[in-house]
Amino acid sequence: MNDTPNAEFMDNETPRPDQYALTDDGILKVYSVGETTVLGFGGEDVPSEFNAAHYRAAITDLLTANQCSIVAFDVTGVRLIPSGMLGLLVSLKKLNGLTPTVQLFNPSADIEEVLQITKLNTLIDVHHLT
């Protein structure tokens, strides 16, 4: 299996005309849906008041409906991720009978350091495409 699924969606130079907001607040974007689902933040920092429970339900519905086996988050341009979002990423590993692989693409040095300190890098596949 290719370890960089849908890499065209992870490339900073690739336009994303098909992206849409997962919820009304527009923070989390959907770039690609299917067996591999690609989500991201459009290069914007994730606000500290990020409501992980709100997104968990929307993401769970999306992944379940598409029988997703890989969920990839493009965090290109994002400097920090709130702890609630990190918890959400790990919680996606077990969803209503699905056990998707969770991938994080292009994390900043700060995000990567947090993943290492918390050992979350053992639960989330980290990739660099830049």
N, CA, C and O atoms as CSV, one atom per row, in Angstrom:
chain,resi,resn,atom,element,x,y,z
A,1,MET,N,N,0.838,-1.181,0.000
A,1,MET,CA,C,0.000,0.000,0.000
A,1,MET,C,C,0.878,1.238,0.000
A,1,MET,O,O,1.871,1.304,0.725
A,2,ASN,N,N,0.517,2.207,-0.804
A,2,ASN,CA,C,1.227,3.478,-0.867
A,2,ASN,C,C,1.082,4.197,0.461
A,2,ASN,O,O,-0.041,4.361,0.937
A,3,ASP,N,N,2.174,4.632,1.078
A,3,ASP,CA,C,2.079,5.233,2.415
A,3,ASP,C,C,1.716,6.713,2.373
A,3,ASP,O,O,1.651,7.361,3.418
A,4,THR,N,N,1.480,7.256,1.182
A,4,THR,CA,C,1.026,8.638,1.074
A,4,THR,C,C,-0.247,8.694,0.237
A,4,THR,O,O,-0.230,9.165,-0.901
A,5,PRO,N,N,-1.350,8.212,0.805
A,5,PRO,CA,C,-2.584,8.182,0.045
A,5,PRO,C,C,-3.031,9.586,-0.316
A,5,PRO,O,O,-2.902,10.526,0.468
A,6,ASN,N,N,-3.561,9.701,-1.526
A,6,ASN,CA,C,-4.094,10.977,-1.995
A,6,ASN,C,C,-3.105,12.119,-1.804
A,6,ASN,O,O,-3.485,13.215,-1.392
A,7,ALA,N,N,-1.848,11.862,-2.103
A,7,ALA,CA,C,-0.807,12.864,-1.895
A,7,ALA,C,C,-1.094,14.152,-2.657
A,7,ALA,O,O,-0.631,15.222,-2.262
A,8,GLU,N,N,-1.854,14.057,-3.748
A,8,GLU,CA,C,-2.171,15.281,-4.471
A,8,GLU,C,C,-2.967,16.255,-3.613
A,8,GLU,O,O,-2.925,17.461,-3.855
A,9,PHE,N,N,-3.685,15.759,-2.622
A,9,PHE,CA,C,-4.439,16.629,-1.723
A,9,PHE,C,C,-3.559,17.192,-0.615
A,9,PHE,O,O,-3.953,18.133,0.074
A,10,MET,N,N,-2.387,16.631,-0.444
A,10,MET,CA,C,-1.492,17.071,0.614
A,10,MET,C,C,-0.488,18.093,0.104
A,10,MET,O,O,0.213,18.718,0.900
A,11,ASP,N,N,-0.410,18.272,-1.195
A,11,ASP,CA,C,0.568,19.163,-1.791
A,11,ASP,C,C,0.097,20.607,-1.670
A,11,ASP,O,O,-0.987,20.951,-2.142
A,12,ASN,N,N,0.900,21.442,-1.044
A,12,ASN,CA,C,0.553,22.848,-0.837
A,12,ASN,C,C,0.237,23.562,-2.142
A,12,ASN,O,O,-0.547,24.511,-2.147
A,13,GLU,N,N,0.827,23.129,-3.245
A,13,GLU,CA,C,0.663,23.824,-4.505
A,13,GLU,C,C,-0.600,23.383,-5.244
A,13,GLU,O,O,-1.011,24.041,-6.200
A,14,THR,N,N,-1.217,22.291,-4.823
A,14,THR,CA,C,-2.380,21.776,-5.522
A,14,THR,C,C,-3.634,22.518,-5.088
A,14,THR,O,O,-3.937,22.561,-3.896
A,15,PRO,N,N,-4.375,23.106,-6.031
A,15,PRO,CA,C,-5.631,23.745,-5.649
A,15,PRO,C,C,-6.621,22.702,-5.157
A,15,PRO,O,O,-6.586,21.550,-5.588
A,16,ARG,N,N,-7.478,23.098,-4.277
A,16,ARG,CA,C,-8.450,22.166,-3.705
A,16,ARG,C,C,-9.866,22.643,-4.005
A,16,ARG,O,O,-10.586,23.050,-3.094
A,17,PRO,N,N,-10.278,22.597,-5.283
A,17,PRO,CA,C,-11.585,23.132,-5.635
A,17,PRO,C,C,-12.730,22.334,-5.043
A,17,PRO,O,O,-13.839,22.851,-4.909
A,18,ASP,N,N,-12.480,21.088,-4.689
A,18,ASP,CA,C,-13.552,20.245,-4.187
A,18,ASP,C,C,-13.637,20.244,-2.662
A,18,ASP,O,O,-14.456,19.514,-2.104
A,19,GLN,N,N,-12.827,21.028,-1.979
A,19,GLN,CA,C,-12.883,21.015,-0.516
A,19,GLN,C,C,-14.173,21.660,-0.059
A,19,GLN,O,O,-14.688,22.579,-0.695
A,20,TYR,N,N,-14.688,21.164,1.054
A,20,TYR,CA,C,-15.867,21.766,1.655
A,20,TYR,C,C,-15.752,21.653,3.164
A,20,TYR,O,O,-15.024,20.804,3.677
A,21,ALA,N,N,-16.467,22.505,3.869
A,21,ALA,CA,C,-16.424,22.503,5.325
A,21,ALA,C,C,-17.236,21.332,5.847
A,21,ALA,O,O,-18.326,21.046,5.351
A,22,LEU,N,N,-16.697,20.658,6.850
A,22,LEU,CA,C,-17.392,19.514,7.436
A,22,LEU,C,C,-18.572,19.968,8.293
A,22,LEU,O,O,-19.601,19.294,8.341
A,23,THR,N,N,-18.425,21.106,8.968
A,23,THR,CA,C,-19.498,21.635,9.815
A,23,THR,C,C,-19.698,23.113,9.504
A,23,THR,O,O,-18.917,23.710,8.763
A,24,ASP,N,N,-20.725,23.687,10.059
A,24,ASP,CA,C,-21.100,25.070,9.749
A,24,ASP,C,C,-20.032,26.100,10.070
A,24,ASP,O,O,-19.983,27.149,9.426
A,25,ASP,N,N,-19.169,25.830,11.054
A,25,ASP,CA,C,-18.174,26.838,11.424
A,25,ASP,C,C,-17.027,26.933,10.424
A,25,ASP,O,O,-16.256,27.892,10.464
A,26,GLY,N,N,-16.901,25.959,9.534
A,26,GLY,CA,C,-15.922,26.018,8.456
A,26,GLY,C,C,-14.484,25.755,8.850
A,26,GLY,O,O,-13.589,25.915,8.020
A,27,ILE,N,N,-14.228,25.358,10.084
A,27,ILE,CA,C,-12.848,25.161,10.536
A,27,ILE,C,C,-12.228,23.922,9.893
A,27,ILE,O,O,-11.129,23.995,9.344
A,28,LEU,N,N,-12.911,22.805,9.954
A,28,LEU,CA,C,-12.379,21.551,9.423
A,28,LEU,C,C,-12.918,21.339,8.013
A,28,LEU,O,O,-14.126,21.380,7.781
A,29,LYS,N,N,-12.003,21.114,7.083
A,29,LYS,CA,C,-12.352,20.959,5.673
A,29,LYS,C,C,-12.200,19.499,5.244
A,29,LYS,O,O,-11.355,18.771,5.764
A,30,VAL,N,N,-13.023,19.093,4.300
A,30,VAL,CA,C,-12.941,17.765,3.697
A,30,VAL,C,C,-12.340,17.944,2.311
A,30,VAL,O,O,-12.870,18.697,1.495
A,31,TYR,N,N,-11.227,17.249,2.040
A,31,TYR,CA,C,-10.546,17.348,0.748
A,31,TYR,C,C,-10.866,16.165,-0.151
A,31,TYR,O,O,-10.917,16.304,-1.373
A,32,SER,N,N,-11.082,15.000,0.452
A,32,SER,CA,C,-11.332,13.794,-0.313
A,32,SER,C,C,-12.083,12.811,0.584
A,32,SER,O,O,-11.791,12.696,1.774
A,33,VAL,N,N,-13.050,12.107,0.000
A,33,VAL,CA,C,-13.859,11.160,0.764
A,33,VAL,C,C,-13.820,9.812,0.077
A,33,VAL,O,O,-13.885,9.728,-1.150
A,34,GLY,N,N,-13.713,8.764,0.865
A,34,GLY,CA,C,-13.722,7.415,0.328
A,34,GLY,C,C,-13.050,6.479,1.305
A,34,GLY,O,O,-13.020,6.737,2.508
A,35,GLU,N,N,-12.508,5.383,0.781
A,35,GLU,CA,C,-11.784,4.448,1.643
A,35,GLU,C,C,-10.664,5.180,2.370
A,35,GLU,O,O,-10.366,4.901,3.531
A,36,THR,N,N,-10.044,6.133,1.653
A,36,THR,CA,C,-9.108,7.071,2.267
A,36,THR,C,C,-9.800,8.425,2.290
A,36,THR,O,O,-10.188,8.947,1.245
A,37,THR,N,N,-9.952,8.986,3.463
A,37,THR,CA,C,-10.600,10.284,3.613
A,37,THR,C,C,-9.557,11.282,4.093
A,37,THR,O,O,-8.817,11.020,5.041
A,38,VAL,N,N,-9.508,12.435,3.422
A,38,VAL,CA,C,-8.505,13.443,3.731
A,38,VAL,C,C,-9.200,14.696,4.258
A,38,VAL,O,O,-10.075,15.260,3.601
A,39,LEU,N,N,-8.798,15.119,5.448
A,39,LEU,CA,C,-9.347,16.292,6.112
A,39,LEU,C,C,-8.224,17.269,6.412
A,39,LEU,O,O,-7.058,16.876,6.446
A,40,GLY,N,N,-8.550,18.515,6.628
A,40,GLY,CA,C,-7.522,19.492,6.965
A,40,GLY,C,C,-8.129,20.798,7.436
A,40,GLY,O,O,-9.345,20.932,7.571
A,41,PHE,N,N,-7.267,21.739,7.677
A,41,PHE,CA,C,-7.677,23.018,8.248
A,41,PHE,C,C,-7.382,24.188,7.318
A,41,PHE,O,O,-7.376,25.338,7.756
A,42,GLY,N,N,-7.142,23.913,6.065
A,42,GLY,CA,C,-6.894,24.971,5.092
A,42,GLY,C,C,-5.708,25.846,5.433
A,42,GLY,O,O,-5.676,27.022,5.071
A,43,GLY,N,N,-4.725,25.281,6.130
A,43,GLY,CA,C,-3.524,26.032,6.484
A,43,GLY,C,C,-3.702,26.994,7.639
A,43,GLY,O,O,-2.792,27.761,7.951
A,44,GLU,N,N,-4.857,26.966,8.278
A,44,GLU,CA,C,-5.146,27.862,9.402
A,44,GLU,C,C,-4.927,27.128,10.728
A,44,GLU,O,O,-5.149,25.921,10.823
A,45,ASP,N,N,-4.490,27.868,11.742
A,45,ASP,CA,C,-4.349,27.275,13.067
A,45,ASP,C,C,-5.712,26.847,13.604
A,45,ASP,O,O,-6.732,27.475,13.320
A,46,VAL,N,N,-5.709,25.784,14.372
A,46,VAL,CA,C,-6.928,25.284,14.992
A,46,VAL,C,C,-7.188,26.114,16.243
A,46,VAL,O,O,-6.323,26.195,17.114
A,47,PRO,N,N,-8.368,26.735,16.351
A,47,PRO,CA,C,-8.628,27.581,17.527
A,47,PRO,C,C,-8.606,26.777,18.824
A,47,PRO,O,O,-8.980,25.605,18.845
A,48,SER,N,N,-8.166,27.416,19.901
A,48,SER,CA,C,-8.081,26.727,21.190
A,48,SER,C,C,-9.447,26.307,21.701
A,48,SER,O,O,-9.540,25.376,22.502
A,49,GLU,N,N,-10.517,26.973,21.256
A,49,GLU,CA,C,-11.861,26.591,21.696
A,49,GLU,C,C,-12.472,25.508,20.801
A,49,GLU,O,O,-13.681,25.282,20.834
A,50,PHE,N,N,-11.647,24.853,20.016
A,50,PHE,CA,C,-12.069,23.761,19.139
A,50,PHE,C,C,-12.893,22.749,19.923
A,50,PHE,O,O,-12.430,22.232,20.940
A,51,ASN,N,N,-14.093,22.463,19.468
A,51,ASN,CA,C,-15.002,21.549,20.152
A,51,ASN,C,C,-14.845,20.147,19.566
A,51,ASN,O,O,-15.486,19.806,18.572
A,52,ALA,N,N,-13.992,19.345,20.185
A,52,ALA,CA,C,-13.665,18.017,19.661
A,52,ALA,C,C,-14.895,17.114,19.583
A,52,ALA,O,O,-15.032,16.350,18.627
A,53,ALA,N,N,-15.789,17.184,20.564
A,53,ALA,CA,C,-16.977,16.321,20.562
A,53,ALA,C,C,-17.862,16.630,19.352
A,53,ALA,O,O,-18.409,15.721,18.728
A,54,HIS,N,N,-17.993,17.879,19.038
A,54,HIS,CA,C,-18.794,18.315,17.892
A,54,HIS,C,C,-18.221,17.712,16.601
A,54,HIS,O,O,-18.968,17.198,15.768
A,55,TYR,N,N,-16.925,17.776,16.444
A,55,TYR,CA,C,-16.289,17.255,15.244
A,55,TYR,C,C,-16.240,15.738,15.232
A,55,TYR,O,O,-16.333,15.121,14.170
A,56,ARG,N,N,-16.097,15.137,16.391
A,56,ARG,CA,C,-16.025,13.674,16.443
A,56,ARG,C,C,-17.265,13.057,15.818
A,56,ARG,O,O,-17.162,12.104,15.046
A,57,ALA,N,N,-18.426,13.586,16.141
A,57,ALA,CA,C,-19.671,13.053,15.587
A,57,ALA,C,C,-19.706,13.217,14.062
A,57,ALA,O,O,-20.070,12.284,13.346
A,58,ALA,N,N,-19.335,14.386,13.573
A,58,ALA,CA,C,-19.357,14.633,12.129
A,58,ALA,C,C,-18.336,13.752,11.400
A,58,ALA,O,O,-18.631,13.198,10.342
A,59,ILE,N,N,-17.144,13.628,11.970
A,59,ILE,CA,C,-16.107,12.795,11.356
A,59,ILE,C,C,-16.517,11.330,11.392
A,59,ILE,O,O,-16.351,10.613,10.405
A,60,THR,N,N,-17.047,10.888,12.514
A,60,THR,CA,C,-17.487,9.496,12.644
A,60,THR,C,C,-18.529,9.170,11.583
A,60,THR,O,O,-18.443,8.132,10.927
A,61,ASP,N,N,-19.507,10.042,11.412
A,61,ASP,CA,C,-20.539,9.816,10.396
A,61,ASP,C,C,-19.928,9.729,9.005
A,61,ASP,O,O,-20.288,8.852,8.219
A,62,LEU,N,N,-19.013,10.628,8.700
A,62,LEU,CA,C,-18.365,10.661,7.391
A,62,LEU,C,C,-17.565,9.381,7.140
A,62,LEU,O,O,-17.677,8.776,6.074
A,63,LEU,N,N,-16.764,8.973,8.113
A,63,LEU,CA,C,-15.915,7.796,7.946
A,63,LEU,C,C,-16.734,6.512,7.883
A,63,LEU,O,O,-16.430,5.619,7.092
A,64,THR,N,N,-17.766,6.418,8.709
A,64,THR,CA,C,-18.614,5.231,8.724
A,64,THR,C,C,-19.372,5.090,7.408
A,64,THR,O,O,-19.451,3.996,6.849
A,65,ALA,N,N,-19.923,6.185,6.915
A,65,ALA,CA,C,-20.692,6.156,5.669
A,65,ALA,C,C,-19.836,5.718,4.485
A,65,ALA,O,O,-20.350,5.149,3.522
A,66,ASN,N,N,-18.549,5.976,4.553
A,66,ASN,CA,C,-17.646,5.656,3.444
A,66,ASN,C,C,-16.762,4.447,3.720
A,66,ASN,O,O,-15.847,4.162,2.947
A,67,GLN,N,N,-17.025,3.726,4.819
A,67,GLN,CA,C,-16.215,2.557,5.181
A,67,GLN,C,C,-14.728,2.877,5.073
A,67,GLN,O,O,-13.961,2.127,4.471
A,68,CYS,N,N,-14.343,3.981,5.653
A,68,CYS,CA,C,-12.988,4.506,5.570
A,68,CYS,C,C,-11.991,3.606,6.299
A,68,CYS,O,O,-12.239,3.180,7.427
A,69,SER,N,N,-10.868,3.322,5.649
A,69,SER,CA,C,-9.817,2.549,6.306
A,69,SER,C,C,-8.614,3.426,6.658
A,69,SER,O,O,-7.774,3.035,7.469
A,70,ILE,N,N,-8.534,4.610,6.049
A,70,ILE,CA,C,-7.465,5.561,6.359
A,70,ILE,C,C,-8.095,6.943,6.460
A,70,ILE,O,O,-8.827,7.372,5.568
A,71,VAL,N,N,-7.802,7.635,7.558
A,71,VAL,CA,C,-8.206,9.031,7.679
A,71,VAL,C,C,-6.926,9.845,7.824
A,71,VAL,O,O,-6.156,9.664,8.768
A,72,ALA,N,N,-6.721,10.739,6.873
A,72,ALA,CA,C,-5.499,11.539,6.827
A,72,ALA,C,C,-5.846,12.995,7.107
A,72,ALA,O,O,-6.805,13.532,6.551
A,73,PHE,N,N,-5.064,13.626,7.967
A,73,PHE,CA,C,-5.244,15.037,8.300
A,73,PHE,C,C,-4.057,15.814,7.752
A,73,PHE,O,O,-2.906,15.544,8.096
A,74,ASP,N,N,-4.353,16.778,6.899
A,74,ASP,CA,C,-3.322,17.664,6.360
A,74,ASP,C,C,-3.216,18.855,7.308
A,74,ASP,O,O,-4.136,19.669,7.392
A,75,VAL,N,N,-2.105,18.955,8.014
A,75,VAL,CA,C,-1.903,20.068,8.950
A,75,VAL,C,C,-0.821,21.019,8.446
A,75,VAL,O,O,-0.169,21.712,9.227
A,76,THR,N,N,-0.643,21.039,7.128
A,76,THR,CA,C,0.288,21.979,6.525
A,76,THR,C,C,-0.102,23.396,6.924
A,76,THR,O,O,-1.254,23.796,6.761
A,77,GLY,N,N,0.860,24.156,7.448
A,77,GLY,CA,C,0.612,25.534,7.836
A,77,GLY,C,C,0.016,25.712,9.220
A,77,GLY,O,O,-0.123,26.841,9.689
A,78,VAL,N,N,-0.333,24.630,9.874
A,78,VAL,CA,C,-0.890,24.690,11.229
A,78,VAL,C,C,0.269,24.602,12.211
A,78,VAL,O,O,1.060,23.660,12.153
A,79,ARG,N,N,0.377,25.569,13.109
A,79,ARG,CA,C,1.506,25.579,14.053
A,79,ARG,C,C,1.228,24.745,15.292
A,79,ARG,O,O,2.104,24.014,15.756
A,80,LEU,N,N,0.028,24.845,15.831
A,80,LEU,CA,C,-0.321,24.126,17.067
A,80,LEU,C,C,-1.697,23.493,16.927
A,80,LEU,O,O,-2.555,23.989,16.197
A,81,ILE,N,N,-1.892,22.389,17.639
A,81,ILE,CA,C,-3.185,21.711,17.685
A,81,ILE,C,C,-3.608,21.638,19.145
A,81,ILE,O,O,-2.821,21.194,19.980
A,82,PRO,N,N,-4.827,22.060,19.482
A,82,PRO,CA,C,-5.296,21.969,20.867
A,82,PRO,C,C,-5.361,20.508,21.326
A,82,PRO,O,O,-5.528,19.597,20.514
A,83,SER,N,N,-5.229,20.306,22.621
A,83,SER,CA,C,-5.210,18.944,23.167
A,83,SER,C,C,-6.485,18.179,22.828
A,83,SER,O,O,-6.441,16.965,22.630
A,84,GLY,N,N,-7.613,18.872,22.760
A,84,GLY,CA,C,-8.861,18.192,22.394
A,84,GLY,C,C,-8.802,17.590,21.012
A,84,GLY,O,O,-9.355,16.515,20.775
A,85,MET,N,N,-8.137,18.271,20.096
A,85,MET,CA,C,-7.979,17.750,18.739
A,85,MET,C,C,-7.064,16.540,18.728
A,85,MET,O,O,-7.307,15.583,17.993
A,86,LEU,N,N,-6.017,16.575,19.534
A,86,LEU,CA,C,-5.123,15.413,19.618
A,86,LEU,C,C,-5.882,14.196,20.143
A,86,LEU,O,O,-5.722,13.087,19.634
A,87,GLY,N,N,-6.702,14.415,21.159
A,87,GLY,CA,C,-7.525,13.326,21.688
A,87,GLY,C,C,-8.483,12.793,20.639
A,87,GLY,O,O,-8.706,11.586,20.543
A,88,LEU,N,N,-9.041,13.689,19.864
A,88,LEU,CA,C,-9.948,13.294,18.791
A,88,LEU,C,C,-9.234,12.403,17.781
A,88,LEU,O,O,-9.780,11.386,17.356
A,89,LEU,N,N,-8.024,12.776,17.399
A,89,LEU,CA,C,-7.268,11.979,16.434
A,89,LEU,C,C,-7.091,10.542,16.919
A,89,LEU,O,O,-7.276,9.595,16.156
A,90,VAL,N,N,-6.737,10.390,18.179
A,90,VAL,CA,C,-6.522,9.054,18.731
A,90,VAL,C,C,-7.846,8.291,18.833
A,90,VAL,O,O,-7.889,7.085,18.591
A,91,SER,N,N,-8.916,8.990,19.188
A,91,SER,CA,C,-10.212,8.324,19.342
A,91,SER,C,C,-10.745,7.785,18.016
A,91,SER,O,O,-11.605,6.904,18.014
A,92,LEU,N,N,-10.255,8.291,16.905
A,92,LEU,CA,C,-10.735,7.835,15.607
A,92,LEU,C,C,-10.234,6.439,15.256
A,92,LEU,O,O,-10.694,5.838,14.285
A,93,LYS,N,N,-9.300,5.925,16.037
A,93,LYS,CA,C,-8.743,4.603,15.745
A,93,LYS,C,C,-9.757,3.480,15.942
A,93,LYS,O,O,-9.561,2.375,15.436
A,94,LYS,N,N,-10.846,3.755,16.677
A,94,LYS,CA,C,-11.905,2.754,16.876
A,94,LYS,C,C,-13.254,3.438,16.707
A,94,LYS,O,O,-13.683,4.209,17.565
A,95,LEU,N,N,-13.915,3.147,15.593
A,95,LEU,CA,C,-15.201,3.770,15.292
A,95,LEU,C,C,-16.211,2.725,14.860
A,95,LEU,O,O,-16.051,2.119,13.801
A,96,ASN,N,N,-17.214,2.505,15.629
A,96,ASN,CA,C,-18.354,1.673,15.205
A,96,ASN,C,C,-17.948,0.505,14.314
A,96,ASN,O,O,-18.510,0.324,13.234
A,97,GLY,N,N,-16.987,-0.277,14.754
A,97,GLY,CA,C,-16.551,-1.427,13.977
A,97,GLY,C,C,-15.430,-1.135,12.998
A,97,GLY,O,O,-14.803,-2.067,12.495
A,98,LEU,N,N,-15.161,0.126,12.713
A,98,LEU,CA,C,-14.039,0.490,11.845
A,98,LEU,C,C,-12.802,0.697,12.706
A,98,LEU,O,O,-12.904,1.111,13.861
A,99,THR,N,N,-11.667,0.415,12.159
A,99,THR,CA,C,-10.403,0.716,12.840
A,99,THR,C,C,-9.477,1.404,11.838
A,99,THR,O,O,-8.469,0.835,11.419
A,100,PRO,N,N,-9.828,2.633,11.458
A,100,PRO,CA,C,-9.018,3.307,10.442
A,100,PRO,C,C,-7.620,3.654,10.938
A,100,PRO,O,O,-7.402,3.909,12.122
A,101,THR,N,N,-6.694,3.656,10.009
A,101,THR,CA,C,-5.367,4.175,10.270
A,101,THR,C,C,-5.480,5.690,10.276
A,101,THR,O,O,-6.086,6.270,9.375
A,102,VAL,N,N,-4.904,6.334,11.277
A,102,VAL,CA,C,-4.932,7.786,11.380
A,102,VAL,C,C,-3.564,8.320,10.978
A,102,VAL,O,O,-2.543,7.928,11.544
A,103,GLN,N,N,-3.554,9.211,10.004
A,103,GLN,CA,C,-2.313,9.779,9.499
A,103,GLN,C,C,-2.341,11.298,9.645
A,103,GLN,O,O,-3.390,11.933,9.533
A,104,LEU,N,N,-1.172,11.857,9.897
A,104,LEU,CA,C,-1.005,13.305,10.019
A,104,LEU,C,C,0.079,13.722,9.044
A,104,LEU,O,O,1.199,13.213,9.103
A,105,PHE,N,N,-0.242,14.643,8.147
A,105,PHE,CA,C,0.705,15.060,7.129
A,105,PHE,C,C,1.211,16.467,7.392
A,105,PHE,O,O,0.440,17.382,7.683
A,106,ASN,N,N,2.514,16.617,7.285
A,106,ASN,CA,C,3.217,17.904,7.375
A,106,ASN,C,C,3.010,18.642,8.692
A,106,ASN,O,O,2.710,19.836,8.690
A,107,PRO,N,N,3.166,17.945,9.815
A,107,PRO,CA,C,3.029,18.661,11.095
A,107,PRO,C,C,4.200,19.622,11.298
A,107,PRO,O,O,5.315,19.369,10.843
A,108,SER,N,N,3.924,20.726,11.989
A,108,SER,CA,C,4.990,21.673,12.336
A,108,SER,C,C,5.920,21.010,13.353
A,108,SER,O,O,5.587,19.970,13.921
A,109,ALA,N,N,7.065,21.607,13.574
A,109,ALA,CA,C,8.007,21.091,14.571
A,109,ALA,C,C,7.355,21.061,15.951
A,109,ALA,O,O,7.584,20.124,16.717
A,110,ASP,N,N,6.549,22.068,16.279
A,110,ASP,CA,C,5.869,22.107,17.581
A,110,ASP,C,C,4.875,20.964,17.730
A,110,ASP,O,O,4.816,20.323,18.779
A,111,ILE,N,N,4.095,20.705,16.686
A,111,ILE,CA,C,3.135,19.598,16.742
A,111,ILE,C,C,3.874,18.277,16.871
A,111,ILE,O,O,3.494,17.414,17.663
A,112,GLU,N,N,4.917,18.129,16.099
A,112,GLU,CA,C,5.685,16.876,16.151
A,112,GLU,C,C,6.298,16.659,17.532
A,112,GLU,O,O,6.333,15.531,18.023
A,113,GLU,N,N,6.777,17.719,18.155
A,113,GLU,CA,C,7.340,17.607,19.504
A,113,GLU,C,C,6.283,17.153,20.505
A,113,GLU,O,O,6.555,16.300,21.350
A,114,VAL,N,N,5.088,17.714,20.415
A,114,VAL,CA,C,3.995,17.300,21.311
A,114,VAL,C,C,3.651,15.831,21.080
A,114,VAL,O,O,3.428,15.089,22.036
A,115,LEU,N,N,3.607,15.415,19.831
A,115,LEU,CA,C,3.314,14.011,19.526
A,115,LEU,C,C,4.369,13.087,20.126
A,115,LEU,O,O,4.041,12.014,20.632
A,116,GLN,N,N,5.629,13.500,20.072
A,116,GLN,CA,C,6.705,12.679,20.631
A,116,GLN,C,C,6.645,12.639,22.151
A,116,GLN,O,O,6.779,11.571,22.748
A,117,ILE,N,N,6.445,13.788,22.781
A,117,ILE,CA,C,6.409,13.850,24.251
A,117,ILE,C,C,5.253,13.022,24.804
A,117,ILE,O,O,5.401,12.321,25.805
A,118,THR,N,N,4.105,13.110,24.144
A,118,THR,CA,C,2.916,12.387,24.618
A,118,THR,C,C,2.875,10.942,24.123
A,118,THR,O,O,1.993,10.176,24.512
A,119,LYS,N,N,3.819,10.574,23.273
A,119,LYS,CA,C,3.884,9.241,22.656
A,119,LYS,C,C,2.724,8.978,21.697
A,119,LYS,O,O,2.489,7.835,21.305
A,120,LEU,N,N,2.003,10.031,21.321
A,120,LEU,CA,C,0.925,9.871,20.354
A,120,LEU,C,C,1.459,9.521,18.974
A,120,LEU,O,O,0.719,9.017,18.128
A,121,ASN,N,N,2.742,9.787,18.742
A,121,ASN,CA,C,3.344,9.413,17.463
A,121,ASN,C,C,3.415,7.897,17.293
A,121,ASN,O,O,3.694,7.414,16.196
A,122,THR,N,N,3.168,7.141,18.361
A,122,THR,CA,C,3.108,5.683,18.243
A,122,THR,C,C,1.709,5.226,17.812
A,122,THR,O,O,1.524,4.077,17.412
A,123,LEU,N,N,0.729,6.129,17.897
A,123,LEU,CA,C,-0.655,5.799,17.534
A,123,LEU,C,C,-1.089,6.441,16.222
A,123,LEU,O,O,-2.042,5.994,15.583
A,124,ILE,N,N,-0.383,7.489,15.834
A,124,ILE,CA,C,-0.711,8.256,14.624
A,124,ILE,C,C,0.481,8.188,13.693
A,124,ILE,O,O,1.612,8.459,14.097
A,125,ASP,N,N,0.225,7.822,12.428
A,125,ASP,CA,C,1.291,7.797,11.433
A,125,ASP,C,C,1.587,9.227,11.001
A,125,ASP,O,O,0.685,9.951,10.579
A,126,VAL,N,N,2.846,9.632,11.106
A,126,VAL,CA,C,3.256,10.993,10.742
A,126,VAL,C,C,4.038,10.939,9.428
A,126,VAL,O,O,4.946,10.125,9.260
A,127,HIS,N,N,3.663,11.826,8.501
A,127,HIS,CA,C,4.307,11.873,7.190
A,127,HIS,C,C,4.676,13.303,6.845
A,127,HIS,O,O,3.990,14.249,7.232
A,128,HIS,N,N,5.768,13.445,6.111
A,128,HIS,CA,C,6.216,14.758,5.624
A,128,HIS,C,C,6.304,14.696,4.109
A,128,HIS,O,O,7.016,13.858,3.556
A,129,LEU,N,N,5.586,15.574,3.446
A,129,LEU,CA,C,5.598,15.595,1.979
A,129,LEU,C,C,6.297,16.821,1.425
A,129,LEU,O,O,6.495,16.933,0.215
A,130,THR,N,N,6.674,17.750,2.309
A,130,THR,CA,C,7.290,18.964,1.809
A,130,THR,C,C,8.790,18.856,1.803
A,130,THR,O,O,9.476,19.799,1.407
